[in-house]
Amino acid sequence: MGYCTTRKAIATALTVERKTVERWFTHYQHDGLQALLSSHRQHCGKKPRIGGEALSQLQARLNQPEGFLGYQSICTWLNERFDLDIPYKTEYHTVHDRLQGSPKVPRKSNVKKHPEREDAFKKKSLRKA
């Protein structure tokens, strides 16, 4: 009572794939319990598509004041510089989640702006403050 009798039942109880449970059993049979426990989390997840030198240069470029125009320009930069054809979504998650950065998108300037009026406005605003 309370025991799982098949690998499929174990997988369902642990909410993992059946193949994962089979891999654990194979690893246990070949190398023993200590090897299984010490290396269990070692090979989990996918290898990052952006890594090494590309990741460090991307981090450095994101820290610069001019940054990038947007996430698509980061994709283009990675492709041109490191020959990495990274999907937009992967690149977005790398920059936003892993590096906790964002492209510095400059605010657009009004094309109808008059420089003289802008200077007068700034001078007027400073006198009030």
ChimeraX attribute file (.defattr): number of C-alpha atoms within 10 A of each C-alpha:
attribute: neighborCount
match mode: 1-to-1
recipient: residues
	/A:1	3
	/A:2	4
	/A:3	8
	/A:4	12
	/A:5	8
	/A:6	10
	/A:7	16
	/A:8	16
	/A:9	14
	/A:10	16
	/A:11	17
	/A:12	14
	/A:13	11
	/A:14	11
	/A:15	9
	/A:16	12
	/A:17	13
	/A:18	17
	/A:19	12
	/A:20	12
	/A:21	18
	/A:22	14
	/A:23	11
	/A:24	15
	/A:25	16
	/A:26	13
	/A:27	17
	/A:28	15
	/A:29	11
	/A:30	10
	/A:31	11
	/A:32	12
	/A:33	13
	/A:34	10
	/A:35	12
	/A:36	17
	/A:37	13
	/A:38	9
	/A:39	11
	/A:40	12
	/A:41	9
	/A:42	8
	/A:43	8
	/A:44	8
	/A:45	7
	/A:46	6
	/A:47	8
	/A:48	10
	/A:49	15
	/A:50	19
	/A:51	12
	/A:52	9
	/A:53	10
	/A:54	16
	/A:55	17
	/A:56	13
	/A:57	13
	/A:58	18
	/A:59	16
	/A:60	11
	/A:61	15
	/A:62	19
	/A:63	14
	/A:64	11
	/A:65	9
	/A:66	12
	/A:67	19
	/A:68	18
	/A:69	12
	/A:70	14
	/A:71	19
	/A:72	16
	/A:73	14
	/A:74	22
	/A:75	19
	/A:76	16
	/A:77	15
	/A:78	20
	/A:79	13
	/A:80	11
	/A:81	9
	/A:82	12
	/A:83	11
	/A:84	15
	/A:85	14
	/A:86	16
	/A:87	11
	/A:88	15
	/A:89	11
	/A:90	14
	/A:91	20
	/A:92	21
	/A:93	13
	/A:94	18
	/A:95	20
	/A:96	14
	/A:97	11
	/A:98	10
	/A:99	15
	/A:100	10
	/A:101	15
	/A:102	16
	/A:103	22
	/A:104	16
	/A:105	12
	/A:106	11
	/A:107	6
	/A:108	6
	/A:109	7
	/A:110	7
	/A:111	6
	/A:112	6
	/A:113	9
	/A:114	9
	/A:115	9
	/A:116	8
	/A:117	10
	/A:118	11
	/A:119	11
	/A:120	10
	/A:121	11
	/A:122	10
	/A:123	11
	/A:124	11
	/A:125	10
	/A:126	8
	/A:127	7
	/A:128	6
	/A:129	5
